[in-house]
């Protein structure tokens, strides 16, 4: 035999107003939607941050490659601007 729950009678002043139970359901539904939106915004923000970091790393790698290329070009003597490079090479180990 299944046990039946007792129903409470709700005293309402105005019958057009929603019941407190319906208000709770609406609040819960709004809360769920707010949580879902917050999670989506957080994921989007993390993706944008990752893209910004990748862009920064890309330019850092390009700068390092150019610096290393310039160092080897100066060190090997491939580029000579009127003796200035010879003076700079004298400071390098």
HTML snippet that shows the backbone in 3Dmol.js (N, CA, C, O; Angstrom):
<script src="https://3Dmol.org/build/3Dmol-min.js"></script>
<div id="view" style="width:600px;height:400px;position:relative"></div>
<script>
const pdb = `
ATOM      1  N   UNK A   1       0.828  -1.156   0.000  1.00  0.00           N
ATOM      2  CA  UNK A   1       0.000   0.000   0.000  1.00  0.00           C
ATOM      3  C   UNK A   1       0.898   1.254   0.000  1.00  0.00           C
ATOM      4  O   UNK A   1       1.857   1.345   0.766  1.00  0.00           O
ATOM      5  N   UNK A   2       0.568   2.195  -0.862  1.00  0.00           N
ATOM      6  CA  UNK A   2       1.339   3.415  -1.010  1.00  0.00           C
ATOM      7  C   UNK A   2       0.814   4.467  -0.040  1.00  0.00           C
ATOM      8  O   UNK A   2      -0.390   4.689   0.091  1.00  0.00           O
ATOM      9  N   UNK A   3       1.748   5.090   0.618  1.00  0.00           N
ATOM     10  CA  UNK A   3       1.379   6.118   1.579  1.00  0.00           C
ATOM     11  C   UNK A   3       1.116   7.435   0.850  1.00  0.00           C
ATOM     12  O   UNK A   3       1.936   7.871   0.043  1.00  0.00           O
ATOM     13  N   UNK A   4       0.019   8.044   1.120  1.00  0.00           N
ATOM     14  CA  UNK A   4      -0.339   9.309   0.474  1.00  0.00           C
ATOM     15  C   UNK A   4       0.107  10.477   1.342  1.00  0.00           C
ATOM     16  O   UNK A   4      -0.007  10.443   2.567  1.00  0.00           O
ATOM     17  N   UNK A   5       0.609  11.495   0.692  1.00  0.00           N
ATOM     18  CA  UNK A   5       1.014  12.694   1.417  1.00  0.00           C
ATOM     19  C   UNK A   5      -0.178  13.603   1.618  1.00  0.00           C
ATOM     20  O   UNK A   5      -1.111  13.656   0.817  1.00  0.00           O
ATOM     21  N   UNK A   6      -0.103  14.288   2.683  1.00  0.00           N
ATOM     22  CA  UNK A   6      -1.180  15.192   3.008  1.00  0.00           C
ATOM     23  C   UNK A   6      -0.964  16.514   2.274  1.00  0.00           C
ATOM     24  O   UNK A   6       0.154  17.027   2.242  1.00  0.00           O
ATOM     25  N   UNK A   7      -1.994  17.051   1.704  1.00  0.00           N
ATOM     26  CA  UNK A   7      -1.925  18.331   1.001  1.00  0.00           C
ATOM     27  C   UNK A   7      -2.270  19.448   1.980  1.00  0.00           C
ATOM     28  O   UNK A   7      -3.232  19.348   2.742  1.00  0.00           O
ATOM     29  N   UNK A   8      -1.476  20.508   1.948  1.00  0.00           N
ATOM     30  CA  UNK A   8      -1.759  21.666   2.780  1.00  0.00           C
ATOM     31  C   UNK A   8      -2.672  22.615   2.023  1.00  0.00           C
ATOM     32  O   UNK A   8      -2.552  22.806   0.813  1.00  0.00           O
ATOM     33  N   UNK A   9      -3.552  23.179   2.749  1.00  0.00           N
ATOM     34  CA  UNK A   9      -4.387  24.185   2.127  1.00  0.00           C
ATOM     35  C   UNK A   9      -3.702  25.535   2.295  1.00  0.00           C
ATOM     36  O   UNK A   9      -3.279  25.905   3.390  1.00  0.00           O
ATOM     37  N   UNK A  10      -3.603  26.251   1.198  1.00  0.00           N
ATOM     38  CA  UNK A  10      -2.936  27.538   1.205  1.00  0.00           C
ATOM     39  C   UNK A  10      -3.993  28.623   1.244  1.00  0.00           C
ATOM     40  O   UNK A  10      -4.911  28.664   0.426  1.00  0.00           O
ATOM     41  N   UNK A  11      -3.833  29.499   2.220  1.00  0.00           N
ATOM     42  CA  UNK A  11      -4.770  30.622   2.312  1.00  0.00           C
ATOM     43  C   UNK A  11      -4.180  31.785   1.526  1.00  0.00           C
ATOM     44  O   UNK A  11      -3.115  32.305   1.859  1.00  0.00           O
ATOM     45  N   UNK A  12      -4.880  32.173   0.495  1.00  0.00           N
ATOM     46  CA  UNK A  12      -4.427  33.280  -0.329  1.00  0.00           C
ATOM     47  C   UNK A  12      -5.421  34.418  -0.236  1.00  0.00           C
ATOM     48  O   UNK A  12      -6.635  34.219  -0.200  1.00  0.00           O
ATOM     49  N   UNK A  13      -4.875  35.599  -0.199  1.00  0.00           N
ATOM     50  CA  UNK A  13      -5.734  36.777  -0.149  1.00  0.00           C
ATOM     51  C   UNK A  13      -6.353  37.001  -1.521  1.00  0.00           C
ATOM     52  O   UNK A  13      -7.553  37.242  -1.650  1.00  0.00           O
ATOM     53  N   UNK A  14      -5.510  36.915  -2.539  1.00  0.00           N
ATOM     54  CA  UNK A  14      -5.978  37.148  -3.907  1.00  0.00           C
ATOM     55  C   UNK A  14      -5.811  35.859  -4.705  1.00  0.00           C
ATOM     56  O   UNK A  14      -4.695  35.347  -4.793  1.00  0.00           O
ATOM     57  N   UNK A  15      -6.867  35.322  -5.281  1.00  0.00           N
ATOM     58  CA  UNK A  15      -6.735  34.061  -6.027  1.00  0.00           C
ATOM     59  C   UNK A  15      -5.957  34.216  -7.329  1.00  0.00           C
ATOM     60  O   UNK A  15      -5.536  33.217  -7.912  1.00  0.00           O
ATOM     61  N   UNK A  16      -5.759  35.438  -7.794  1.00  0.00           N
ATOM     62  CA  UNK A  16      -5.009  35.646  -9.035  1.00  0.00           C
ATOM     63  C   UNK A  16      -3.499  35.556  -8.821  1.00  0.00           C
ATOM     64  O   UNK A  16      -2.750  35.347  -9.776  1.00  0.00           O
ATOM     65  N   UNK A  17      -3.049  35.710  -7.584  1.00  0.00           N
ATOM     66  CA  UNK A  17      -1.612  35.636  -7.296  1.00  0.00           C
ATOM     67  C   UNK A  17      -1.152  34.186  -7.365  1.00  0.00           C
ATOM     68  O   UNK A  17      -1.903  33.279  -7.005  1.00  0.00           O
ATOM     69  N   UNK A  18       0.083  33.959  -7.829  1.00  0.00           N
ATOM     70  CA  UNK A  18       0.587  32.582  -7.862  1.00  0.00           C
ATOM     71  C   UNK A  18       0.842  32.071  -6.449  1.00  0.00           C
ATOM     72  O   UNK A  18       1.078  32.845  -5.522  1.00  0.00           O
ATOM     73  N   UNK A  19       0.790  30.771  -6.312  1.00  0.00           N
ATOM     74  CA  UNK A  19       1.012  30.168  -4.999  1.00  0.00           C
ATOM     75  C   UNK A  19       2.485  30.254  -4.628  1.00  0.00           C
ATOM     76  O   UNK A  19       3.333  30.423  -5.503  1.00  0.00           O
ATOM     77  N   UNK A  20       2.797  30.141  -3.350  1.00  0.00           N
ATOM     78  CA  UNK A  20       4.211  30.177  -2.931  1.00  0.00           C
ATOM     79  C   UNK A  20       5.029  29.051  -3.565  1.00  0.00           C
ATOM     80  O   UNK A  20       6.222  29.214  -3.822  1.00  0.00           O
ATOM     81  N   UNK A  21       4.400  27.938  -3.809  1.00  0.00           N
ATOM     82  CA  UNK A  21       5.092  26.813  -4.432  1.00  0.00           C
ATOM     83  C   UNK A  21       5.521  27.175  -5.851  1.00  0.00           C
ATOM     84  O   UNK A  21       6.631  26.855  -6.275  1.00  0.00           O
ATOM     85  N   UNK A  22       4.628  27.847  -6.582  1.00  0.00           N
ATOM     86  CA  UNK A  22       4.969  28.272  -7.940  1.00  0.00           C
ATOM     87  C   UNK A  22       6.077  29.324  -7.916  1.00  0.00           C
ATOM     88  O   UNK A  22       6.944  29.338  -8.790  1.00  0.00           O
ATOM     89  N   UNK A  23       6.048  30.201  -6.917  1.00  0.00           N
ATOM     90  CA  UNK A  23       7.110  31.196  -6.783  1.00  0.00           C
ATOM     91  C   UNK A  23       8.463  30.526  -6.582  1.00  0.00           C
ATOM     92  O   UNK A  23       9.466  30.940  -7.163  1.00  0.00           O
ATOM     93  N   UNK A  24       8.476  29.489  -5.754  1.00  0.00           N
ATOM     94  CA  UNK A  24       9.731  28.764  -5.514  1.00  0.00           C
ATOM     95  C   UNK A  24      10.228  28.127  -6.796  1.00  0.00           C
ATOM     96  O   UNK A  24      11.421  28.168  -7.096  1.00  0.00           O
ATOM     97  N   UNK A  25       9.323  27.545  -7.544  1.00  0.00           N
ATOM     98  CA  UNK A  25       9.719  26.897  -8.807  1.00  0.00           C
ATOM     99  C   UNK A  25      10.308  27.918  -9.761  1.00  0.00           C
ATOM    100  O   UNK A  25      11.318  27.662 -10.416  1.00  0.00           O
ATOM    101  N   UNK A  26       9.662  29.091  -9.836  1.00  0.00           N
ATOM    102  CA  UNK A  26      10.176  30.137 -10.719  1.00  0.00           C
ATOM    103  C   UNK A  26      11.555  30.602 -10.264  1.00  0.00           C
ATOM    104  O   UNK A  26      12.446  30.812 -11.087  1.00  0.00           O
ATOM    105  N   UNK A  27      11.729  30.763  -8.955  1.00  0.00           N
ATOM    106  CA  UNK A  27      13.028  31.177  -8.430  1.00  0.00           C
ATOM    107  C   UNK A  27      14.100  30.143  -8.735  1.00  0.00           C
ATOM    108  O   UNK A  27      15.220  30.486  -9.112  1.00  0.00           O
ATOM    109  N   UNK A  28      13.746  28.876  -8.567  1.00  0.00           N
ATOM    110  CA  UNK A  28      14.725  27.816  -8.859  1.00  0.00           C
ATOM    111  C   UNK A  28      15.087  27.808 -10.341  1.00  0.00           C
ATOM    112  O   UNK A  28      16.250  27.636 -10.707  1.00  0.00           O
ATOM    113  N   UNK A  29      14.086  27.994 -11.177  1.00  0.00           N
ATOM    114  CA  UNK A  29      14.340  28.006 -12.617  1.00  0.00           C
ATOM    115  C   UNK A  29      15.241  29.183 -12.986  1.00  0.00           C
ATOM    116  O   UNK A  29      16.168  29.025 -13.780  1.00  0.00           O
ATOM    117  N   UNK A  30      14.982  30.350 -12.423  1.00  0.00           N
ATOM    118  CA  UNK A  30      15.831  31.519 -12.686  1.00  0.00           C
ATOM    119  C   UNK A  30      17.255  31.281 -12.191  1.00  0.00           C
ATOM    120  O   UNK A  30      18.224  31.649 -12.854  1.00  0.00           O
ATOM    121  N   UNK A  31      17.368  30.666 -11.025  1.00  0.00           N
ATOM    122  CA  UNK A  31      18.687  30.380 -10.467  1.00  0.00           C
ATOM    123  C   UNK A  31      19.462  29.422 -11.369  1.00  0.00           C
ATOM    124  O   UNK A  31      20.660  29.601 -11.587  1.00  0.00           O
ATOM    125  N   UNK A  32      18.779  28.412 -11.888  1.00  0.00           N
ATOM    126  CA  UNK A  32      19.440  27.464 -12.794  1.00  0.00           C
ATOM    127  C   UNK A  32      19.916  28.172 -14.056  1.00  0.00           C
ATOM    128  O   UNK A  32      21.027  27.933 -14.528  1.00  0.00           O
ATOM    129  N   UNK A  33      19.075  29.037 -14.594  1.00  0.00           N
ATOM    130  CA  UNK A  33      19.468  29.766 -15.798  1.00  0.00           C
ATOM    131  C   UNK A  33      20.639  30.705 -15.521  1.00  0.00           C
ATOM    132  O   UNK A  33      21.548  30.824 -16.342  1.00  0.00           O
ATOM    133  N   UNK A  34      20.617  31.373 -14.366  1.00  0.00           N
ATOM    134  CA  UNK A  34      21.722  32.259 -14.001  1.00  0.00           C
ATOM    135  C   UNK A  34      23.023  31.478 -13.873  1.00  0.00           C
ATOM    136  O   UNK A  34      24.073  31.927 -14.332  1.00  0.00           O
ATOM    137  N   UNK A  35      22.948  30.305 -13.245  1.00  0.00           N
ATOM    138  CA  UNK A  35      24.146  29.469 -13.097  1.00  0.00           C
ATOM    139  C   UNK A  35      24.675  29.028 -14.458  1.00  0.00           C
ATOM    140  O   UNK A  35      25.882  29.029 -14.703  1.00  0.00           O
ATOM    141  N   UNK A  36      23.752  28.652 -15.332  1.00  0.00           N
ATOM    142  CA  UNK A  36      24.150  28.196 -16.668  1.00  0.00           C
ATOM    143  C   UNK A  36      24.827  29.325 -17.443  1.00  0.00           C
ATOM    144  O   UNK A  36      25.846  29.113 -18.100  1.00  0.00           O
ATOM    145  N   UNK A  37      24.251  30.528 -17.360  1.00  0.00           N
ATOM    146  CA  UNK A  37      24.852  31.677 -18.037  1.00  0.00           C
ATOM    147  C   UNK A  37      26.222  32.014 -17.460  1.00  0.00           C
ATOM    148  O   UNK A  37      27.147  32.347 -18.200  1.00  0.00           O
ATOM    149  N   UNK A  38      26.350  31.927 -16.148  1.00  0.00           N
ATOM    150  CA  UNK A  38      27.623  32.233 -15.506  1.00  0.00           C
ATOM    151  C   UNK A  38      28.704  31.245 -15.948  1.00  0.00           C
ATOM    152  O   UNK A  38      29.844  31.633 -16.204  1.00  0.00           O
ATOM    153  N   UNK A  39      28.335  29.964 -16.036  1.00  0.00           N
ATOM    154  CA  UNK A  39      29.316  28.964 -16.488  1.00  0.00           C
ATOM    155  C   UNK A  39      29.723  29.210 -17.937  1.00  0.00           C
ATOM    156  O   UNK A  39      30.898  29.098 -18.286  1.00  0.00           O
ATOM    157  N   UNK A  40      28.751  29.545 -18.773  1.00  0.00           N
ATOM    158  CA  UNK A  40      29.059  29.823 -20.180  1.00  0.00           C
ATOM    159  C   UNK A  40      29.977  31.034 -20.299  1.00  0.00           C
ATOM    160  O   UNK A  40      30.918  31.022 -21.093  1.00  0.00           O
ATOM    161  N   UNK A  41      29.714  32.076 -19.521  1.00  0.00           N
ATOM    162  CA  UNK A  41      30.561  33.273 -19.551  1.00  0.00           C
ATOM    163  C   UNK A  41      31.967  32.967 -19.058  1.00  0.00           C
ATOM    164  O   UNK A  41      32.940  33.504 -19.586  1.00  0.00           O
ATOM    165  N   UNK A  42      32.080  32.112 -18.053  1.00  0.00           N
ATOM    166  CA  UNK A  42      33.392  31.743 -17.528  1.00  0.00           C
ATOM    167  C   UNK A  42      34.190  30.972 -18.574  1.00  0.00           C
ATOM    168  O   UNK A  42      35.383  31.223 -18.748  1.00  0.00           O
ATOM    169  N   UNK A  43      33.551  30.044 -19.267  1.00  0.00           N
ATOM    170  CA  UNK A  43      34.222  29.280 -20.321  1.00  0.00           C
ATOM    171  C   UNK A  43      34.680  30.209 -21.435  1.00  0.00           C
ATOM    172  O   UNK A  43      35.785  30.064 -21.959  1.00  0.00           O
ATOM    173  N   UNK A  44      33.826  31.166 -21.797  1.00  0.00           N
ATOM    174  CA  UNK A  44      34.175  32.118 -22.844  1.00  0.00           C
ATOM    175  C   UNK A  44      35.355  32.994 -22.427  1.00  0.00           C
ATOM    176  O   UNK A  44      36.245  33.266 -23.232  1.00  0.00           O
ATOM    177  N   UNK A  45      35.360  33.430 -21.177  1.00  0.00           N
ATOM    178  CA  UNK A  45      36.459  34.265 -20.680  1.00  0.00           C
ATOM    179  C   UNK A  45      37.776  33.491 -20.669  1.00  0.00           C
ATOM    180  O   UNK A  45      38.824  34.039 -21.009  1.00  0.00           O
ATOM    181  N   UNK A  46      37.719  32.215 -20.275  1.00  0.00           N
ATOM    182  CA  UNK A  46      38.933  31.398 -20.276  1.00  0.00           C
ATOM    183  C   UNK A  46      39.457  31.198 -21.691  1.00  0.00           C
ATOM    184  O   UNK A  46      40.668  31.212 -21.911  1.00  0.00           O
ATOM    185  N   UNK A  47      38.564  31.013 -22.642  1.00  0.00           N
ATOM    186  CA  UNK A  47      38.983  30.842 -24.034  1.00  0.00           C
ATOM    187  C   UNK A  47      39.642  32.113 -24.556  1.00  0.00           C
ATOM    188  O   UNK A  47      40.664  32.045 -25.239  1.00  0.00           O
ATOM    189  N   UNK A  48      39.067  33.267 -24.240  1.00  0.00           N
ATOM    190  CA  UNK A  48      39.654  34.534 -24.678  1.00  0.00           C
ATOM    191  C   UNK A  48      41.020  34.768 -24.041  1.00  0.00           C
ATOM    192  O   UNK A  48      41.932  35.289 -24.685  1.00  0.00           O
ATOM    193  N   UNK A  49      41.156  34.380 -22.773  1.00  0.00           N
ATOM    194  CA  UNK A  49      42.443  34.536 -22.095  1.00  0.00           C
ATOM    195  C   UNK A  49      43.495  33.635 -22.735  1.00  0.00           C
ATOM    196  O   UNK A  49      44.643  34.044 -22.909  1.00  0.00           O
ATOM    197  N   UNK A  50      43.106  32.411 -23.085  1.00  0.00           N
ATOM    198  CA  UNK A  50      44.037  31.489 -23.722  1.00  0.00           C
ATOM    199  C   UNK A  50      44.484  32.029 -25.075  1.00  0.00           C
ATOM    200  O   UNK A  50      45.658  31.917 -25.427  1.00  0.00           O
ATOM    201  N   UNK A  51      43.563  32.613 -25.836  1.00  0.00           N
ATOM    202  CA  UNK A  51      43.927  33.187 -27.130  1.00  0.00           C
ATOM    203  C   UNK A  51      44.886  34.364 -26.968  1.00  0.00           C
ATOM    204  O   UNK A  51      45.833  34.509 -27.740  1.00  0.00           O
ATOM    205  N   UNK A  52      44.642  35.195 -25.973  1.00  0.00           N
ATOM    206  CA  UNK A  52      45.532  36.340 -25.734  1.00  0.00           C
ATOM    207  C   UNK A  52      46.927  35.864 -25.340  1.00  0.00           C
ATOM    208  O   UNK A  52      47.926  36.425 -25.790  1.00  0.00           O
ATOM    209  N   UNK A  53      46.998  34.841 -24.510  1.00  0.00           N
ATOM    210  CA  UNK A  53      48.298  34.306 -24.102  1.00  0.00           C
ATOM    211  C   UNK A  53      49.028  33.695 -25.293  1.00  0.00           C
ATOM    212  O   UNK A  53      50.246  33.828 -25.412  1.00  0.00           O
ATOM    213  N   UNK A  54      48.291  33.028 -26.172  1.00  0.00           N
ATOM    214  CA  UNK A  54      48.912  32.428 -27.357  1.00  0.00           C
ATOM    215  C   UNK A  54      49.468  33.508 -28.280  1.00  0.00           C
ATOM    216  O   UNK A  54      50.555  33.353 -28.835  1.00  0.00           O
ATOM    217  N   UNK A  55      48.725  34.602 -28.444  1.00  0.00           N
ATOM    218  CA  UNK A  55      49.214  35.698 -29.275  1.00  0.00           C
ATOM    219  C   UNK A  55      50.500  36.294 -28.698  1.00  0.00           C
ATOM    220  O   UNK A  55      51.448  36.584 -29.427  1.00  0.00           O
ATOM    221  N   UNK A  56      50.510  36.468 -27.382  1.00  0.00           N
ATOM    222  CA  UNK A  56      51.693  37.030 -26.730  1.00  0.00           C
ATOM    223  C   UNK A  56      52.896  36.098 -26.910  1.00  0.00           C
ATOM    224  O   UNK A  56      54.004  36.549 -27.200  1.00  0.00           O
ATOM    225  N   UNK A  57      52.665  34.799 -26.734  1.00  0.00           N
ATOM    226  CA  UNK A  57      53.751  33.830 -26.907  1.00  0.00           C
ATOM    227  C   UNK A  57      54.270  33.814 -28.336  1.00  0.00           C
ATOM    228  O   UNK A  57      55.471  33.671 -28.567  1.00  0.00           O
ATOM    229  N   UNK A  58      53.359  33.963 -29.298  1.00  0.00           N
ATOM    230  CA  UNK A  58      53.766  33.945 -30.709  1.00  0.00           C
ATOM    231  C   UNK A  58      54.744  35.086 -30.977  1.00  0.00           C
ATOM    232  O   UNK A  58      55.786  34.876 -31.597  1.00  0.00           O
ATOM    233  N   UNK A  59      54.416  36.289 -30.515  1.00  0.00           N
ATOM    234  CA  UNK A  59      55.300  37.428 -30.757  1.00  0.00           C
ATOM    235  C   UNK A  59      56.599  37.301 -29.972  1.00  0.00           C
ATOM    236  O   UNK A  59      57.644  37.761 -30.433  1.00  0.00           O
ATOM    237  N   UNK A  60      56.554  36.692 -28.809  1.00  0.00           N
ATOM    238  CA  UNK A  60      57.769  36.480 -28.041  1.00  0.00           C
ATOM    239  C   UNK A  60      58.711  35.521 -28.768  1.00  0.00           C
ATOM    240  O   UNK A  60      59.920  35.747 -28.812  1.00  0.00           O
ATOM    241  N   UNK A  61      58.162  34.464 -29.329  1.00  0.00           N
ATOM    242  CA  UNK A  61      58.982  33.505 -30.083  1.00  0.00           C
ATOM    243  C   UNK A  61      59.583  34.179 -31.315  1.00  0.00           C
ATOM    244  O   UNK A  61      60.756  33.972 -31.627  1.00  0.00           O
ATOM    245  N   UNK A  62      58.788  34.979 -32.011  1.00  0.00           N
ATOM    246  CA  UNK A  62      59.312  35.683 -33.194  1.00  0.00           C
ATOM    247  C   UNK A  62      60.445  36.618 -32.794  1.00  0.00           C
ATOM    248  O   UNK A  62      61.462  36.681 -33.484  1.00  0.00           O
ATOM    249  N   UNK A  63      60.290  37.337 -31.703  1.00  0.00           N
ATOM    250  CA  UNK A  63      61.331  38.252 -31.235  1.00  0.00           C
ATOM    251  C   UNK A  63      62.605  37.490 -30.856  1.00  0.00           C
ATOM    252  O   UNK A  63      63.708  37.935 -31.174  1.00  0.00           O
ATOM    253  N   UNK A  64      62.463  36.358 -30.186  1.00  0.00           N
ATOM    254  CA  UNK A  64      63.635  35.568 -29.796  1.00  0.00           C
ATOM    255  C   UNK A  64      64.346  35.034 -31.029  1.00  0.00           C
ATOM    256  O   UNK A  64      65.575  35.056 -31.090  1.00  0.00           O
ATOM    257  N   UNK A  65      63.591  34.553 -32.011  1.00  0.00           N
ATOM    258  CA  UNK A  65      64.206  34.025 -33.241  1.00  0.00           C
ATOM    259  C   UNK A  65      64.956  35.130 -33.982  1.00  0.00           C
ATOM    260  O   UNK A  65      66.058  34.900 -34.480  1.00  0.00           O
ATOM    261  N   UNK A  66      64.375  36.317 -34.058  1.00  0.00           N
ATOM    262  CA  UNK A  66      65.049  37.431 -34.733  1.00  0.00           C
ATOM    263  C   UNK A  66      66.328  37.810 -33.978  1.00  0.00           C
ATOM    264  O   UNK A  66      67.356  38.078 -34.600  1.00  0.00           O
ATOM    265  N   UNK A  67      66.271  37.835 -32.654  1.00  0.00           N
ATOM    266  CA  UNK A  67      67.455  38.181 -31.859  1.00  0.00           C
ATOM    267  C   UNK A  67      68.557  37.147 -32.041  1.00  0.00           C
ATOM    268  O   UNK A  67      69.724  37.504 -32.201  1.00  0.00           O
ATOM    269  N   UNK A  68      68.196  35.874 -32.018  1.00  0.00           N
ATOM    270  CA  UNK A  68      69.215  34.821 -32.209  1.00  0.00           C
ATOM    271  C   UNK A  68      69.788  34.899 -33.619  1.00  0.00           C
ATOM    272  O   UNK A  68      70.995  34.743 -33.807  1.00  0.00           O
ATOM    273  N   UNK A  69      68.929  35.140 -34.617  1.00  0.00           N
ATOM    274  CA  UNK A  69      69.419  35.277 -35.998  1.00  0.00           C
ATOM    275  C   UNK A  69      70.357  36.456 -36.140  1.00  0.00           C
ATOM    276  O   UNK A  69      71.384  36.358 -36.812  1.00  0.00           O
ATOM    277  N   UNK A  70      70.016  37.566 -35.516  1.00  0.00           N
ATOM    278  CA  UNK A  70      70.890  38.744 -35.583  1.00  0.00           C
ATOM    279  C   UNK A  70      72.212  38.472 -34.880  1.00  0.00           C
ATOM    280  O   UNK A  70      73.266  38.890 -35.359  1.00  0.00           O
ATOM    281  N   UNK A  71      72.169  37.777 -33.751  1.00  0.00           N
ATOM    282  CA  UNK A  71      73.394  37.450 -33.034  1.00  0.00           C
ATOM    283  C   UNK A  71      74.331  36.608 -33.901  1.00  0.00           C
ATOM    284  O   UNK A  71      75.522  36.903 -33.999  1.00  0.00           O
ATOM    285  N   UNK A  72      73.792  35.559 -34.532  1.00  0.00           N
ATOM    286  CA  UNK A  72      74.634  34.702 -35.366  1.00  0.00           C
ATOM    287  C   UNK A  72      75.113  35.429 -36.622  1.00  0.00           C
ATOM    288  O   UNK A  72      76.223  35.187 -37.096  1.00  0.00           O
ATOM    289  N   UNK A  73      74.275  36.320 -37.162  1.00  0.00           N
ATOM    290  CA  UNK A  73      74.705  37.080 -38.340  1.00  0.00           C
ATOM    291  C   UNK A  73      75.863  38.003 -37.979  1.00  0.00           C
ATOM    292  O   UNK A  73      76.821  38.136 -38.742  1.00  0.00           O
ATOM    293  N   UNK A  74      75.773  38.636 -36.821  1.00  0.00           N
ATOM    294  CA  UNK A  74      76.858  39.521 -36.381  1.00  0.00           C
ATOM    295  C   UNK A  74      78.090  38.712 -36.025  1.00  0.00           C
ATOM    296  O   UNK A  74      79.207  39.089 -36.378  1.00  0.00           O
ATOM    297  N   UNK A  75      77.894  37.607 -35.331  1.00  0.00           N
ATOM    298  CA  UNK A  75      79.019  36.787 -34.880  1.00  0.00           C
ATOM    299  C   UNK A  75      79.795  36.181 -36.054  1.00  0.00           C
ATOM    300  O   UNK A  75      81.023  36.094 -36.013  1.00  0.00           O
ATOM    301  N   UNK A  76      79.074  35.763 -37.096  1.00  0.00           N
ATOM    302  CA  UNK A  76      79.736  35.129 -38.232  1.00  0.00           C
ATOM    303  C   UNK A  76      80.392  36.139 -39.166  1.00  0.00           C
ATOM    304  O   UNK A  76      81.250  35.781 -39.972  1.00  0.00           O
ATOM    305  N   UNK A  77      79.987  37.396 -39.056  1.00  0.00           N
ATOM    306  CA  UNK A  77      80.585  38.421 -39.917  1.00  0.00           C
ATOM    307  C   UNK A  77      79.866  38.549 -41.234  1.00  0.00           C
ATOM    308  O   UNK A  77      80.387  39.171 -42.159  1.00  0.00           O
ATOM    309  N   UNK A  78      78.688  37.980 -41.348  1.00  0.00           N
ATOM    310  CA  UNK A  78      77.922  38.060 -42.584  1.00  0.00           C
ATOM    311  C   UNK A  78      77.433  39.457 -42.880  1.00  0.00           C
ATOM    312  O   UNK A  78      77.247  39.816 -44.043  1.00  0.00           O
ATOM    313  N   UNK A  79      77.221  40.255 -41.840  1.00  0.00           N
ATOM    314  CA  UNK A  79      76.745  41.621 -42.013  1.00  0.00           C
ATOM    315  C   UNK A  79      77.813  42.555 -41.445  1.00  0.00           C
ATOM    316  O   UNK A  79      78.283  42.353 -40.325  1.00  0.00           O
ATOM    317  N   UNK A  80      78.197  43.576 -42.215  1.00  0.00           N
ATOM    318  CA  UNK A  80      79.192  44.521 -41.745  1.00  0.00           C
ATOM    319  C   UNK A  80      78.782  45.923 -42.196  1.00  0.00           C
ATOM    320  O   UNK A  80      78.734  46.205 -43.393  1.00  0.00           O
ATOM    321  N   UNK A  81      78.491  46.782 -41.251  1.00  0.00           N
ATOM    322  CA  UNK A  81      78.063  48.136 -41.568  1.00  0.00           C
ATOM    323  C   UNK A  81      79.216  49.112 -41.295  1.00  0.00           C
ATOM    324  O   UNK A  81      79.167  49.880 -40.334  1.00  0.00           O
ATOM    325  N   UNK A  82      80.222  49.080 -42.117  1.00  0.00           N
ATOM    326  CA  UNK A  82      81.326  50.036 -42.022  1.00  0.00           C
ATOM    327  C   UNK A  82      82.142  49.911 -40.747  1.00  0.00           C
ATOM    328  O   UNK A  82      82.575  50.931 -40.211  1.00  0.00           O
ATOM    329  N   UNK A  83      82.368  48.715 -40.240  1.00  0.00           N
ATOM    330  CA  UNK A  83      83.220  48.504 -39.088  1.00  0.00           C
ATOM    331  C   UNK A  83      82.493  48.573 -37.750  1.00  0.00           C
ATOM    332  O   UNK A  83      83.086  48.258 -36.719  1.00  0.00           O
ATOM    333  N   UNK A  84      81.248  48.969 -37.741  1.00  0.00           N
ATOM    334  CA  UNK A  84      80.504  49.037 -36.479  1.00  0.00           C
ATOM    335  C   UNK A  84      80.322  47.632 -35.918  1.00  0.00           C
ATOM    336  O   UNK A  84      80.412  47.415 -34.710  1.00  0.00           O
ATOM    337  N   UNK A  85      80.068  46.696 -36.803  1.00  0.00           N
ATOM    338  CA  UNK A  85      79.840  45.314 -36.362  1.00  0.00           C
ATOM    339  C   UNK A  85      81.116  44.738 -35.744  1.00  0.00           C
ATOM    340  O   UNK A  85      81.049  43.962 -34.790  1.00  0.00           O
ATOM    341  N   UNK A  86      82.267  45.114 -36.280  1.00  0.00           N
ATOM    342  CA  UNK A  86      83.524  44.606 -35.704  1.00  0.00           C
ATOM    343  C   UNK A  86      83.698  45.101 -34.259  1.00  0.00           C
ATOM    344  O   UNK A  86      84.193  44.361 -33.409  1.00  0.00           O
ATOM    345  N   UNK A  87      83.300  46.329 -33.985  1.00  0.00           N
ATOM    346  CA  UNK A  87      83.381  46.842 -32.632  1.00  0.00           C
ATOM    347  C   UNK A  87      82.427  46.097 -31.709  1.00  0.00           C
ATOM    348  O   UNK A  87      82.775  45.780 -30.571  1.00  0.00           O
ATOM    349  N   UNK A  88      81.195  45.813 -32.213  1.00  0.00           N
ATOM    350  CA  UNK A  88      80.210  45.102 -31.414  1.00  0.00           C
ATOM    351  C   UNK A  88      80.681  43.670 -31.160  1.00  0.00           C
ATOM    352  O   UNK A  88      80.493  43.137 -30.066  1.00  0.00           O
ATOM    353  N   UNK A  89      81.288  43.051 -32.165  1.00  0.00           N
ATOM    354  CA  UNK A  89      81.780  41.678 -32.003  1.00  0.00           C
ATOM    355  C   UNK A  89      82.901  41.608 -30.962  1.00  0.00           C
ATOM    356  O   UNK A  89      83.090  40.570 -30.327  1.00  0.00           O
ATOM    357  N   UNK A  90      83.622  42.671 -30.788  1.00  0.00           N
ATOM    358  CA  UNK A  90      84.672  42.704 -29.779  1.00  0.00           C
ATOM    359  C   UNK A  90      84.128  42.615 -28.349  1.00  0.00           C
ATOM    360  O   UNK A  90      84.823  42.150 -27.446  1.00  0.00           O
ATOM    361  N   UNK A  91      82.901  43.056 -28.149  1.00  0.00           N
ATOM    362  CA  UNK A  91      82.294  42.971 -26.809  1.00  0.00           C
ATOM    363  C   UNK A  91      81.697  41.587 -26.539  1.00  0.00           C
ATOM    364  O   UNK A  91      81.514  41.211 -25.381  1.00  0.00           O
ATOM    365  N   UNK A  92      81.393  40.832 -27.589  1.00  0.00           N
ATOM    366  CA  UNK A  92      80.754  39.524 -27.404  1.00  0.00           C
ATOM    367  C   UNK A  92      81.795  38.472 -27.052  1.00  0.00           C
ATOM    368  O   UNK A  92      82.933  38.541 -27.517  1.00  0.00           O
ATOM    369  N   UNK A  93      81.416  37.506 -26.238  1.00  0.00           N
ATOM    370  CA  UNK A  93      82.381  36.435 -25.889  1.00  0.00           C
ATOM    371  C   UNK A  93      82.629  35.478 -27.033  1.00  0.00           C
ATOM    372  O   UNK A  93      83.408  34.535 -26.893  1.00  0.00           O
TER     373      UNK A  93
END
`;
const viewer = $3Dmol.createViewer("view");
viewer.addModel(pdb, "pdb");
viewer.setStyle({}, {cartoon: {color: "spectrum"}});
viewer.zoomTo();
viewer.render();
</script>
